[in-house]
Amino acid sequence: MKAARYPWRKFKDRLMQLVMGGCAMLVIAPLGLVFFHLVKSGISAVNWQFFTHLPKPVGEAGGGMANAIIGSLVLLGEAALLGVPVGVLGGVYLSEYGSNRLNFWIRFSADILNGVPSIIWGIVVYALVVIPMKGFSALAGGLVLGLMMIPLIMRTTEEVLILVPNCYREAGTALGISQWRVVVQIVMRTALRGTVTGILLALARMAGETAPLLFTAFGNRFWTHDLTNPIAALPLQIFTYAISPYDDWHRQAWAGALVLLLMVTAVNVGVRVLTRDRMTEDP
């Protein structure tokens, strides 16, 4: 009886392996298609001029996106100045301090904020910052990205700190170390790699945001040295070029999308490098 059923069980096992393998390939296929299409459409416009020159006047071929690339880095730097310390310290509070009831509502609020569409963030900052300042600015763009980073980094930091064994905290307390020093010198140092990973993932997500920047940073075709003025950003430049009627701008839009995707991929590769040792050391 058992021998007669063995071929059927083996067939079902093979079939399920094929189904799961096919599902895995379906997950990977979109990334491959995106890379292939971006390389095919944009690699011809990726050259030294693309990284070092400003955009050409409307209708004129050539130019680059140097201002947009630098502008994206400036906006991410501003966002990190706000989002990283507030998010990390908020995660520490949720993990190490506070009451269960208060922490529940903070987590609940953070989870809701993580689900708020980015365009709503842009509208809110537009109403609270851009209108009172009477103009778009790099400060408003960095602010909206920083606000979007806070709940993401806070929840990631909390989850990483929770994974630190309680015996580490108890050992520090038994040695007479104050709680804040135990948190800073033992808990946070142990979870440093995971915390940095969460920060990098948040920055990678913010690097591709476009909708909130339309209401705040707005974009600029020139170099911006004053943070109270509009500033260029790679997603904004891609959007502007993609909806234009000029073929050369379309090629540069594909090139900008390719560069942006490579930047995000580089960040994710860095995350894998940071977490590689920890993953191999776990039992």
TISELUM-624351 format. One record per residue (C-alpha): residue number from 1; x, y, z. Coordinates in nm, 3 decimals, always signed. Each point is the difference from the previous one (the first is absolute). Example, Ala and Ser with C-alpha at 12.3 -4.5 7.8 and 13.67 -1.06 7.14 Angstrom:
2
ATOM,resi,xx,yy,zz
ATOM,1,+1.230,-0.450,+0.780
ATOM,2,+0.137,+0.344,-0.066
! end
This chain:
283
ATOM,resi,xx,yy,zz
ATOM,1,+0.000,+0.000,+0.000
ATOM,2,+0.272,+0.245,+0.102
ATOM,3,+0.217,-0.105,-0.293
ATOM,4,-0.289,+0.064,-0.241
ATOM,5,-0.052,+0.353,+0.133
ATOM,6,+0.370,+0.093,-0.008
ATOM,7,+0.014,+0.101,-0.374
ATOM,8,-0.307,+0.222,+0.047
ATOM,9,+0.151,+0.172,+0.305
ATOM,10,+0.326,+0.048,-0.188
ATOM,11,-0.189,+0.147,-0.294
ATOM,12,-0.183,+0.249,+0.227
ATOM,13,+0.330,+0.097,+0.162
ATOM,14,+0.160,+0.067,-0.338
ATOM,15,-0.305,+0.191,-0.118
ATOM,16,+0.001,+0.228,+0.305
ATOM,17,+0.372,+0.062,-0.043
ATOM,18,-0.065,+0.111,-0.357
ATOM,19,-0.291,+0.224,+0.107
ATOM,20,+0.204,+0.167,+0.275
ATOM,21,+0.298,+0.038,-0.232
ATOM,22,-0.224,+0.161,-0.261
ATOM,23,-0.139,+0.242,+0.262
ATOM,24,+0.355,+0.089,+0.103
ATOM,25,+0.088,+0.074,-0.362
ATOM,26,-0.313,+0.217,-0.033
ATOM,27,+0.127,+0.204,+0.297
ATOM,28,+0.343,+0.048,-0.158
ATOM,29,-0.121,+0.052,-0.358
ATOM,30,-0.139,+0.356,+0.047
ATOM,31,+0.335,+0.120,+0.136
ATOM,32,+0.179,-0.152,-0.296
ATOM,33,-0.249,+0.155,-0.243
ATOM,34,+0.038,+0.342,+0.163
ATOM,35,+0.379,-0.018,-0.016
ATOM,36,-0.008,-0.122,-0.360
ATOM,37,-0.236,+0.273,-0.118
ATOM,38,+0.185,+0.277,+0.184
ATOM,39,+0.335,-0.113,-0.137
ATOM,40,-0.142,-0.034,-0.350
ATOM,41,-0.170,+0.342,+0.004
ATOM,42,+0.238,+0.207,+0.209
ATOM,43,+0.355,-0.133,-0.030
ATOM,44,+0.062,+0.207,-0.315
ATOM,45,-0.047,+0.324,+0.198
ATOM,46,+0.219,-0.103,+0.297
ATOM,47,+0.334,+0.169,-0.058
ATOM,48,+0.240,+0.239,+0.170
ATOM,49,-0.205,+0.300,-0.111
ATOM,50,-0.309,-0.147,+0.167
ATOM,51,+0.173,+0.010,+0.341
ATOM,52,+0.181,+0.334,-0.037
ATOM,53,-0.221,+0.237,-0.203
ATOM,54,-0.317,+0.193,+0.069
ATOM,55,-0.314,-0.054,-0.208
ATOM,56,-0.002,+0.170,-0.337
ATOM,57,-0.266,+0.259,-0.090
ATOM,58,-0.338,-0.127,-0.113
ATOM,59,+0.019,-0.173,-0.336
ATOM,60,+0.382,-0.009,-0.012
ATOM,61,+0.165,-0.344,-0.003
ATOM,62,+0.268,-0.105,+0.249
ATOM,63,+0.062,+0.110,+0.354
ATOM,64,-0.016,-0.205,+0.314
ATOM,65,-0.149,-0.036,+0.346
ATOM,66,+0.291,+0.099,+0.223
ATOM,67,-0.214,+0.247,+0.194
ATOM,68,-0.274,-0.260,+0.052
ATOM,69,+0.244,-0.262,+0.129
ATOM,70,+0.157,+0.245,+0.245
ATOM,71,-0.343,+0.131,+0.092
ATOM,72,-0.119,-0.349,+0.090
ATOM,73,+0.303,-0.046,+0.224
ATOM,74,-0.068,+0.336,+0.169
ATOM,75,-0.364,-0.090,+0.063
ATOM,76,+0.094,-0.341,+0.138
ATOM,77,+0.259,+0.165,+0.226
ATOM,78,-0.260,+0.241,+0.135
ATOM,79,-0.247,-0.284,+0.048
ATOM,80,+0.260,-0.203,+0.188
ATOM,81,+0.075,+0.291,+0.235
ATOM,82,-0.364,-0.005,+0.107
ATOM,83,-0.112,-0.359,-0.048
ATOM,84,+0.297,-0.195,+0.134
ATOM,85,+0.038,+0.146,+0.352
ATOM,86,-0.375,+0.031,+0.061
ATOM,87,-0.073,-0.345,-0.140
ATOM,88,+0.283,-0.175,+0.181
ATOM,89,-0.073,+0.167,+0.335
ATOM,90,-0.370,-0.075,-0.043
ATOM,91,+0.082,-0.365,-0.062
ATOM,92,+0.220,-0.006,+0.312
ATOM,93,-0.286,+0.145,+0.204
ATOM,94,-0.243,-0.265,-0.125
ATOM,95,+0.245,-0.281,+0.071
ATOM,96,+0.149,+0.110,+0.331
ATOM,97,-0.238,+0.251,+0.162
ATOM,98,-0.362,+0.101,+0.018
ATOM,99,-0.316,-0.177,+0.111
ATOM,100,-0.170,-0.276,-0.194
ATOM,101,-0.310,+0.210,-0.067
ATOM,102,+0.193,+0.306,-0.119
ATOM,103,+0.233,-0.212,-0.211
ATOM,104,-0.300,-0.172,-0.160
ATOM,105,-0.142,+0.331,-0.120
ATOM,106,+0.340,+0.121,-0.121
ATOM,107,+0.048,-0.319,-0.201
ATOM,108,-0.353,+0.023,-0.133
ATOM,109,+0.054,+0.360,-0.111
ATOM,110,+0.335,-0.087,-0.162
ATOM,111,-0.158,-0.287,-0.193
ATOM,112,-0.273,+0.233,-0.128
ATOM,113,+0.259,+0.259,-0.102
ATOM,114,+0.195,-0.267,-0.189
ATOM,115,-0.313,-0.065,-0.205
ATOM,116,-0.079,+0.364,-0.079
ATOM,117,+0.044,+0.066,-0.377
ATOM,118,+0.301,+0.215,-0.073
ATOM,119,-0.205,+0.256,-0.190
ATOM,120,-0.195,+0.075,+0.320
ATOM,121,+0.328,+0.068,+0.179
ATOM,122,+0.084,+0.242,-0.278
ATOM,123,-0.333,+0.183,+0.023
ATOM,124,+0.027,+0.034,+0.379
ATOM,125,+0.354,+0.142,-0.013
ATOM,126,-0.108,+0.225,-0.287
ATOM,127,-0.274,+0.146,+0.219
ATOM,128,+0.211,+0.026,+0.316
ATOM,129,+0.336,+0.109,-0.143
ATOM,130,-0.008,+0.101,-0.367
ATOM,131,-0.297,+0.237,+0.023
ATOM,132,+0.126,+0.181,+0.314
ATOM,133,+0.348,+0.030,-0.156
ATOM,134,-0.163,+0.124,-0.323
ATOM,135,+0.208,-0.228,-0.218
ATOM,136,+0.129,-0.349,-0.069
ATOM,137,+0.332,-0.086,+0.157
ATOM,138,+0.258,-0.269,+0.066
ATOM,139,-0.082,+0.031,+0.370
ATOM,140,-0.361,-0.099,-0.063
ATOM,141,+0.111,-0.293,-0.217
ATOM,142,+0.243,-0.129,+0.262
ATOM,143,-0.263,+0.049,+0.271
ATOM,144,-0.264,-0.210,-0.173
ATOM,145,+0.245,-0.283,-0.068
ATOM,146,+0.125,+0.015,+0.360
ATOM,147,-0.354,-0.019,+0.137
ATOM,148,-0.067,-0.304,-0.219
ATOM,149,+0.316,-0.167,+0.129
ATOM,150,-0.078,+0.040,+0.371
ATOM,151,-0.269,-0.271,+0.045
ATOM,152,+0.186,-0.242,-0.227
ATOM,153,+0.330,+0.034,+0.185
ATOM,154,-0.172,+0.000,+0.339
ATOM,155,-0.177,-0.332,-0.057
ATOM,156,+0.309,-0.159,-0.154
ATOM,157,+0.222,+0.114,+0.288
ATOM,158,-0.247,-0.131,+0.256
ATOM,159,-0.014,-0.343,-0.163
ATOM,160,+0.380,-0.019,-0.013
ATOM,161,+0.041,+0.100,+0.364
ATOM,162,-0.261,-0.252,+0.113
ATOM,163,+0.218,-0.275,-0.150
ATOM,164,+0.284,+0.085,+0.241
ATOM,165,-0.012,-0.265,+0.279
ATOM,166,-0.121,+0.126,+0.337
ATOM,167,+0.299,-0.163,+0.167
ATOM,168,+0.216,+0.278,-0.147
ATOM,169,-0.210,+0.260,+0.179
ATOM,170,-0.005,-0.201,+0.321
ATOM,171,+0.377,-0.045,-0.005
ATOM,172,+0.053,+0.375,-0.035
ATOM,173,-0.245,+0.075,+0.280
ATOM,174,+0.168,-0.259,+0.225
ATOM,175,+0.330,+0.183,-0.047
ATOM,176,-0.160,+0.319,+0.129
ATOM,177,-0.019,+0.178,-0.337
ATOM,178,-0.283,+0.250,-0.034
ATOM,179,-0.282,-0.083,-0.238
ATOM,180,+0.081,+0.267,-0.258
ATOM,181,+0.361,-0.120,-0.019
ATOM,182,-0.117,-0.360,-0.036
ATOM,183,-0.221,+0.108,-0.290
ATOM,184,+0.266,+0.212,-0.171
ATOM,185,+0.314,-0.205,+0.062
ATOM,186,-0.139,-0.354,-0.007
ATOM,187,-0.343,-0.028,-0.162
ATOM,188,+0.044,+0.253,-0.279
ATOM,189,+0.355,-0.109,-0.071
ATOM,190,-0.115,-0.360,-0.033
ATOM,191,-0.281,+0.104,-0.236
ATOM,192,+0.208,+0.257,-0.191
ATOM,193,+0.022,-0.199,-0.321
ATOM,194,-0.374,-0.062,-0.013
ATOM,195,-0.072,+0.365,+0.079
ATOM,196,+0.225,+0.118,-0.283
ATOM,197,-0.171,-0.247,-0.231
ATOM,198,-0.340,+0.150,+0.080
ATOM,199,+0.132,+0.351,-0.061
ATOM,200,+0.145,-0.096,-0.338
ATOM,201,-0.324,-0.165,-0.108
ATOM,202,-0.194,+0.311,+0.100
ATOM,203,+0.238,+0.220,-0.201
ATOM,204,-0.033,-0.231,-0.300
ATOM,205,-0.377,+0.031,+0.018
ATOM,206,+0.013,+0.380,+0.028
ATOM,207,+0.239,+0.026,-0.296
ATOM,208,-0.275,-0.097,-0.242
ATOM,209,-0.283,+0.216,+0.140
ATOM,210,-0.142,+0.244,-0.253
ATOM,211,-0.350,+0.108,+0.105
ATOM,212,+0.094,+0.179,+0.326
ATOM,213,+0.282,+0.185,-0.175
ATOM,214,-0.240,+0.140,-0.260
ATOM,215,-0.168,+0.193,+0.283
ATOM,216,+0.316,+0.100,+0.186
ATOM,217,+0.334,+0.001,-0.186
ATOM,218,-0.175,+0.059,-0.337
ATOM,219,+0.319,-0.037,-0.207
ATOM,220,+0.261,+0.230,-0.150
ATOM,221,+0.195,-0.004,-0.329
ATOM,222,+0.303,+0.168,+0.156
ATOM,223,+0.235,-0.042,+0.294
ATOM,224,-0.158,+0.087,+0.334
ATOM,225,+0.219,+0.141,+0.278
ATOM,226,-0.281,+0.142,+0.213
ATOM,227,-0.215,-0.255,+0.183
ATOM,228,-0.291,+0.243,+0.001
ATOM,229,-0.026,-0.027,-0.380
ATOM,230,-0.141,-0.284,-0.211
ATOM,231,+0.244,-0.283,-0.062
ATOM,232,+0.033,-0.269,-0.265
ATOM,233,-0.036,-0.369,+0.081
ATOM,234,+0.050,-0.306,-0.214
ATOM,235,-0.362,-0.127,+0.026
ATOM,236,-0.132,+0.348,-0.084
ATOM,237,+0.229,+0.031,-0.300
ATOM,238,-0.103,-0.343,-0.123
ATOM,239,-0.367,+0.097,+0.031
ATOM,240,+0.050,+0.329,-0.184
ATOM,241,+0.195,-0.159,-0.284
ATOM,242,-0.233,-0.299,-0.031
ATOM,243,-0.309,+0.215,-0.065
ATOM,244,+0.181,+0.231,-0.244
ATOM,245,-0.047,-0.022,-0.380
ATOM,246,+0.375,-0.026,-0.075
ATOM,247,+0.162,-0.334,-0.087
ATOM,248,+0.337,+0.100,+0.147
ATOM,249,-0.163,+0.082,+0.332
ATOM,250,-0.174,-0.337,-0.010
ATOM,251,+0.338,-0.172,-0.037
ATOM,252,+0.138,+0.201,+0.291
ATOM,253,-0.307,-0.090,+0.208
ATOM,254,+0.075,-0.369,-0.059
ATOM,255,+0.365,+0.064,+0.087
ATOM,256,-0.100,+0.177,+0.321
ATOM,257,-0.229,-0.288,+0.092
ATOM,258,+0.286,-0.244,-0.061
ATOM,259,+0.239,+0.202,+0.219
ATOM,260,-0.263,+0.027,+0.275
ATOM,261,-0.064,-0.373,-0.007
ATOM,262,+0.374,-0.070,+0.015
ATOM,263,+0.028,+0.230,+0.303
ATOM,264,-0.281,-0.184,+0.178
ATOM,265,+0.156,-0.334,-0.095
ATOM,266,+0.336,+0.113,+0.138
ATOM,267,-0.165,+0.088,+0.332
ATOM,268,-0.169,-0.340,+0.017
ATOM,269,+0.329,-0.174,-0.079
ATOM,270,+0.157,+0.198,+0.283
ATOM,271,-0.277,-0.121,+0.230
ATOM,272,+0.070,-0.360,-0.097
ATOM,273,+0.371,+0.050,+0.070
ATOM,274,-0.076,+0.148,+0.341
ATOM,275,-0.232,-0.286,+0.097
ATOM,276,+0.198,-0.284,-0.157
ATOM,277,+0.215,-0.082,+0.303
ATOM,278,-0.291,+0.011,+0.238
ATOM,279,-0.204,-0.235,-0.218
ATOM,280,+0.282,-0.251,-0.025
ATOM,281,+0.074,+0.011,+0.372
ATOM,282,-0.358,-0.074,+0.104
ATOM,283,-0.055,-0.366,+0.090
! end
